[in-house]
Amino acid sequence: MRALLLLAVLAVMQAMPALAQQIYTAQPSAQQIQDAPMLVVDIRQPHEWVETGVLPDALLLPFNNPDQFLADLAPHLSPGQPVALICRTGNRTARAARIIAPALDVPVIDLAGGMFRLMGAGYHPERPTRAQGCTIC
């Protein structure tokens, strides 16, 4: 149901200009996340990426300091492209989405349940890479 909501939200967003401070929560499958036209950002710590793996096209960017996070995120943003945040269980993304949404002019999507939810549904994460932003890989 929430995956359908995500797809509906993305369809509506393509038809209208993005408004600041839009935050959505969704639980799409790993394939739906990979297929959606959004920037997926894994906000966990580097050792967590190595321990559990990551989504193949995710930007790996730890959320330690909101200002630094936004500065590091800025070069990766495309006009109108939503930003989807993922962590281990969804707790950090819920907090991070509320913090960064006012600073962005695109919707922010909290991928609820995080990597543990995806893995529980049978997804097998990939190894993180330096190209994605892994600093210890």
VMD Tcl script that draws the C-alpha trace (Angstrom):
set ca {
  {0.00 0.00 0.00}
  {2.72 2.47 0.96}
  {4.73 1.46 -2.11}
  {1.75 2.44 -4.23}
  {1.61 5.73 -2.34}
  {5.26 6.38 -3.21}
  {4.63 5.72 -6.89}
  {1.55 7.96 -6.84}
  {3.49 10.72 -5.09}
  {6.29 10.49 -7.65}
  {3.79 10.65 -10.53}
  {2.14 13.76 -9.07}
  {5.50 15.39 -8.39}
  {6.50 15.02 -12.03}
  {3.39 16.93 -13.07}
  {3.81 19.87 -10.68}
  {6.63 21.99 -9.30}
  {8.11 20.79 -6.04}
  {7.26 22.65 -2.88}
  {9.66 23.06 0.02}
  {9.16 21.07 3.19}
  {7.27 18.17 1.61}
  {8.00 15.00 3.58}
  {6.58 11.60 2.65}
  {6.94 8.23 4.33}
  {6.83 5.11 2.19}
  {7.74 1.41 2.29}
  {8.47 0.48 -1.32}
  {10.30 -2.67 -2.36}
  {14.00 -2.49 -3.20}
  {13.14 -2.73 -6.90}
  {10.63 0.13 -6.66}
  {13.24 2.24 -4.91}
  {15.77 1.52 -7.65}
  {13.24 2.21 -10.42}
  {11.89 5.48 -9.02}
  {13.31 8.77 -10.32}
  {14.77 9.91 -7.00}
  {18.13 10.35 -5.33}
  {18.48 7.63 -2.70}
  {20.78 8.59 0.16}
  {21.92 6.02 2.71}
  {22.53 8.06 5.87}
  {24.05 5.28 7.99}
  {27.66 5.19 9.16}
  {30.36 3.61 6.96}
  {30.76 0.52 9.16}
  {27.00 -0.12 8.79}
  {27.24 -0.03 4.99}
  {29.99 -2.64 5.13}
  {28.14 -4.82 7.67}
  {24.80 -5.05 5.86}
  {25.38 -3.79 2.33}
  {23.61 -1.03 0.41}
  {21.28 -0.35 -2.50}
  {23.31 -0.33 -5.73}
  {22.71 3.29 -6.78}
  {22.48 4.87 -3.33}
  {24.64 7.84 -2.42}
  {26.41 6.95 0.82}
  {26.42 10.02 3.02}
  {26.36 9.76 6.83}
  {23.99 12.06 8.66}
  {26.12 13.40 11.51}
  {25.73 17.15 11.19}
  {22.75 18.61 9.29}
  {24.66 21.57 7.84}
  {27.54 19.40 6.66}
  {25.12 16.80 5.31}
  {23.29 19.43 3.24}
  {26.58 20.85 1.95}
  {27.77 17.37 0.91}
  {24.37 16.54 -0.61}
  {24.09 19.72 -2.69}
  {26.33 18.65 -5.61}
  {24.24 15.51 -6.10}
  {20.84 17.23 -6.26}
  {19.00 17.60 -9.55}
  {16.21 20.15 -10.01}
  {12.86 18.64 -9.05}
  {14.32 15.23 -8.16}
  {13.02 13.94 -4.80}
  {15.50 12.85 -2.15}
  {14.84 9.51 -0.44}
  {16.59 8.74 2.83}
  {17.34 5.23 4.06}
  {19.03 3.98 7.22}
  {19.04 0.71 9.16}
  {15.51 0.72 10.65}
  {13.98 4.06 9.69}
  {14.46 5.93 12.96}
  {17.29 8.16 11.72}
  {15.62 8.89 8.40}
  {12.43 10.10 10.09}
  {14.45 12.58 12.15}
  {16.76 13.57 9.30}
  {13.85 14.16 6.90}
  {12.26 16.63 9.33}
  {15.56 18.45 9.74}
  {16.60 18.78 6.08}
  {13.23 19.24 4.35}
  {12.98 22.98 5.16}
  {16.35 23.53 3.44}
  {15.45 21.69 0.23}
  {13.12 22.70 -2.59}
  {12.31 19.07 -3.43}
  {10.24 16.46 -1.60}
  {12.03 14.34 0.98}
  {10.98 10.70 1.28}
  {11.59 8.72 4.47}
  {12.03 5.08 3.44}
  {10.42 3.62 6.55}
  {11.79 0.41 8.00}
  {15.15 0.96 6.33}
  {17.50 -1.74 5.14}
  {16.26 -4.21 7.76}
  {12.75 -4.05 6.27}
  {14.11 -4.62 2.76}
  {16.29 -7.50 3.92}
  {13.35 -9.00 5.82}
  {11.43 -8.96 2.53}
  {14.20 -11.00 0.88}
  {16.41 -8.27 -0.61}
  {20.14 -9.01 -0.71}
  {22.08 -5.71 -0.49}
  {25.21 -5.12 -2.51}
  {28.68 -4.29 -1.23}
  {29.26 -0.55 -0.88}
  {31.80 1.11 -3.15}
  {34.04 4.15 -3.01}
  {32.20 5.52 -6.06}
  {29.02 5.62 -3.96}
  {30.82 7.49 -1.17}
  {32.05 4.71 1.09}
  {35.11 6.03 2.87}
  {36.28 2.67 4.28}
  {35.69 0.43 1.25}
}
mol new
graphics top color blue
foreach p $ca { graphics top sphere $p radius 0.5 }
foreach p [lrange $ca 0 end-1] q [lrange $ca 1 end] { graphics top cylinder $p $q radius 0.2 }
display resetview
